Amino acid sequence: MPYFILRFFLLYYFFACIFTLTGCSGESFQEGVVARVNGEPIYLEELEAFHDEYYYMWSHDLPSDLQEIKSSYGDILLELIVHKLISQEMQARSLSVSQEELAGQEKKIRGDYPEGQFEKVLIEEYIDLDLWRRQLKQNLIREKFILEVLRPGIRLDVEEIKEYYNANMEDFYIPERIRFVHMTSPEENRLRDSLDFFGKNGELSKTKERFPEVNIGQYEMRIDQLPQILSRDLDVLEPGQHSSIKSDGSKDYYVIYVLEHKQGALLKPHQVYDIIEEKLVEKKLQQALHLWLEKAVINSKIEINQTLLRVIASG
């Protein structure tokens, strides 16, 4: 489940609850501790490290009556508090993220970069590798919490699917579309030759191979979203027909070959079942998370070193 769900609940509930119930001075905290969650400390150096790395990733949508704690330090602290609560819940259930899982996820992320580029990106963005790994582990713990703690309690029945489908039927209508080939070339004769070749064999790959200097692409677009320069021809052409060769206003010529008209259609419930299920599950997970966080906050001892927090936020 996307992290924005956590953010939504934090802004809606967490500020009002935590900062009202746990106003603590810095006198009861050991040096360098900015908060405690059921006795487990959150250290200032941890807060500052995450702040330095992720400051620009946070949105600025806090309510106006929370100006005193509007700084990004407050956001990061809430992130760390929620992580503590989730981690403690996972420990109570004997659930964890293994080193193998962590290494596997890191390997997967590194695989999206050319060899040697991952470290280069971290250096260029001033991201500490150890801190990045800690954040990666936090994300994996949160994902496992959602999947293994909250998700098993989510239930859907057929009536809920039908009700959602009937209430959102317009979302499942596919408008009329057209599939066509668009060819461009600075040489009119070569464009005509490629058009004739394609018209005879109908194979796009062979046409591209035979005429590499001609730019050939296949597209599928909604009728109501066609570019004006193309709609005049596409509105009148039938499948198997093509436009005349025209200048595009620069040095190139172009031609359009229509492949297929697709009529608008309303998808049936069974065709969109997975989509509806995903939306409803996400909504129910949000509600489940809301309830879980509410209970976790009420049943936990969360202490905020507001004196230290104000000092670092104003500094």
N, C-alpha and C positions, 0 to 999 in steps of 0.2 A: 504494500500500500504506500502511495507517495507520502513524503514527509509533510506536505502541506496540511494533511489532516491533523498531525500532531501540532503544527503551528496554529491552526485554526482553534483547536481546543485550548492551547496555552493562552492565547490572546483573550479568549472568551471567559475562561474560568480560572486559569492558574494564577494570574496576577491577583485577582480578587481574593482567592483562597489563601495562598501561601503568605503573601505580604501582609494580610490582615491577621492571620493566626500566629505568625512566628516572628514578630518584631523583636529581634535580639540585638543587643549592643555588642560591640567588639570585645568587651571585657571578659566574656565567658569563652572566648575562642583562643586556642593556641596561635602563636604567630604564624602567619601565612595561610590560615584556613579561612576561606570566604563563605563556606556553608557546610552544613552536616545534614546527611540524610540517613535517619535511623542510626546515627552515630558514626557513619562513614564520612570521612572528610572530603571536601572538594578544595583543592589547593589553589592559591592565587596564581602560581606559576602555570598551572593547567589552564585556568581561565584566560590568562594573558596569552598563552601560546595559541589557543583556539581562536581567540579574538584577533590576533595578528594575521592568522591564516584565512579566516572566513568572514572578516568584517564586511567586505563588499558583496558577499553572497546573500545578506539578509535584506528583507524588504523593510520599508519604513511605514508600517500601517498600524502602529500602536494607537490606542484611544487617546484623545487629547487630555483626559484627566490623569494620565499616567506619565506626564512630562518628567517627573522627578526621576523615573527609572527608564527613560526612553532610550538611553544609550545602548549601543550594541553590547556592552558588557552584560546588561540585564538579559538580553536575548540569549547570549552564549551561556550564561549561568542557568537559565531555564532549560536549555538543551542538556546541560550536564546533569541537572537535577532529575529530569525525566529519564535520562540514561541510567542514573543510579537506581531509580525506582524499578525500571524494567529489568536491569541486571539482577537486582535483589529478588524480583519475582522469578526470574529464570533460575537463579541459584536455589530458591526454595523448591522448585520443581525438578531439580537436578538436570537442568538443560543448560547447554553451553555451546559455544562455537569452538570447534577444535582447531588446532594449528594446521591440520590438513585442509580444512575448509577455508581458512584464512589464506593459506598459501595458494590454494586453487583459484580463489577469487582474484588474488593479486596477479597470478599468472594470466588469467583471462583478460584483465585490464591491460596488462603489459602487452598482450598480443594484439591490441588495437594500435600499437605504435610500432614504427620501424625499429630495428635493433639499435639500441643505444639512445633512442629518442626520449624514452620515458624519463630517465634520470635528467636529461637535458631540460625537459619541460619543467620538472620539479625545481631545478636550479634557477631557471629563468623566472619562475613564479615565486621564488623565495619560499618554497614549501619544504619543510623538514620531513625526511622520509619516515622517521620514527613516528612523528605526529600524524602523518598521512596514514600509516598503518593502524594507529590507534583509532582514527576516525573510521577507517574501513571496518575495523572490528566492531565498533559501535553500530555501524549500519547493518552489519550482518546479524548482530544480536537483536536489533530492532526488527529486522525482517523475520528472523526465526520466531521471535515473540508473537508477531502478527500471525504467522502461518501455523505455529504449533500450540499457541495458547488461546488466541482469539478466534481464529478461523474455524476450529472444530465445533465451536458453539453456534455457528451461523447456519441457519436452516432456511431453505426456500421450498415453496410448493408451487404446483402448476397454476393455481389461481393467482398468485402474485405475478407470475410471468405474464399471464393473460391480461391482468389489470394494467400492468406497465405498458404492454404492447398497445392496448386500446387507447390509453391516455397519451401515447406518444407516437401514434401511427404515422404522422408526417415525417418522422425521423427515418422511417424505413421505406420511404418511397424513392426509387431510383429514377431520376428524370431521363427523358429521351436523350440518347447519345448518338454520336457518329464516329465511326472508325475510318481513318483515312491515311494515305501515304503522302508525305510532302517532300518534294525533290527540289533542290536548288543547285545552280551551277552558273559560273560566269560564261560558259560556252553553250549557246542555245542549241547547237547541233548535237553536242554530247548529251544534253538534257533530253532532247527528243529521242535519241537512240536508247537511252536508259529507260525512258517511258515505254517505248515500243517493246523492249526486251522484257520488262516487267509485265506488260499487258499480255504477252504471249505465254510466259511460264508462271507468273504469279508468285514467284519465290523471291522474297525480299533479300535473303542472305546471298543468293546467287547474283542478284542485281548489284548489290553493294560490292561483291567481289569482282564482278566484271567491270564496274564503273567506279573505281575508288575515288576518283576526282569529283564525283557528284555527291553532294550531301543529301542522304536519304534517311528519312525517319518515319516511323509509324506512330500514330497518335490516336487516342480516344478521348473525346471531349463532349461535354454537355452541350446540347443545341443552344441553350440560352446563355452559354458562356463563350461562344465562338468569337475570336477576334473579327472585327468588322471587315478587315481586308480579305478574310477567308469565307465569311458567312454568305456573301453574295453568290459565290460559286457552290458552296456546300448545301445551300438551301434548295438548289434546283437539280443537283446531280444525283443520279441513282447509283447503286452499287455496280461496279464494273465500268462506270463512266469517269472521265477525267476532264479537267478544265483545259482551256487553251494555255499555251505557254505565254507567260506574262513577265514583264519587268517588275522587280520589287522596289523600284525607285532608286536603286544604287547601281552597282555593276553586275548584279546577278539577275538570273531569270529563275522563275519557279513554276511548278505545275502541281496540281492536286489530283490524286486518284482516290476515289471513294471505294472503300472495301465493304462497309456494312452500316446499315441504319439499325439502331437498337431502340425499340419502343420503351416508353416509361413503364415501370412496373412496381407494384407494391409487394415487398418481400413478405412471405408467409411467416407466422410465428416460429415454426420449426427452423426456418432459415436464419433467424436472428436470435435464437435461444441463447447461444453463448454470449452474445453482446449484452443482452438484457441481464443474464445471470451475473456477468462481471459488474455491471452498473449497480445492481441491487446488492450484491455481496459487498462492494465497496462502501455503499451507504450504510449497510448494517455493521460493517467493521468500524466505521466512524462512530456509530452509536455505541458499539461495544467498547471502543477505546475511551469514549467520553465517560461511560459508566465506570470502567476499570480505573481510570485516572482519578475520578472523583473519590472512589473508595480508597485508592492507594494514598491519596493526599490526606484524607480524613483519618486513616488508620496509621499514618506514619508521623514521625517526629522530624519535621523539616525546619532547620534553624538557619537563618540568613544573617550573616555578619554585615548588617546594613551600613555600619560605620565604615568598614573597609570598602564596601561596594561603592559608597558615595565618594570616597577618597579617590579610588582609581578611575571612576567615571568622570570626575571633575578634573582629573589631572591630564 
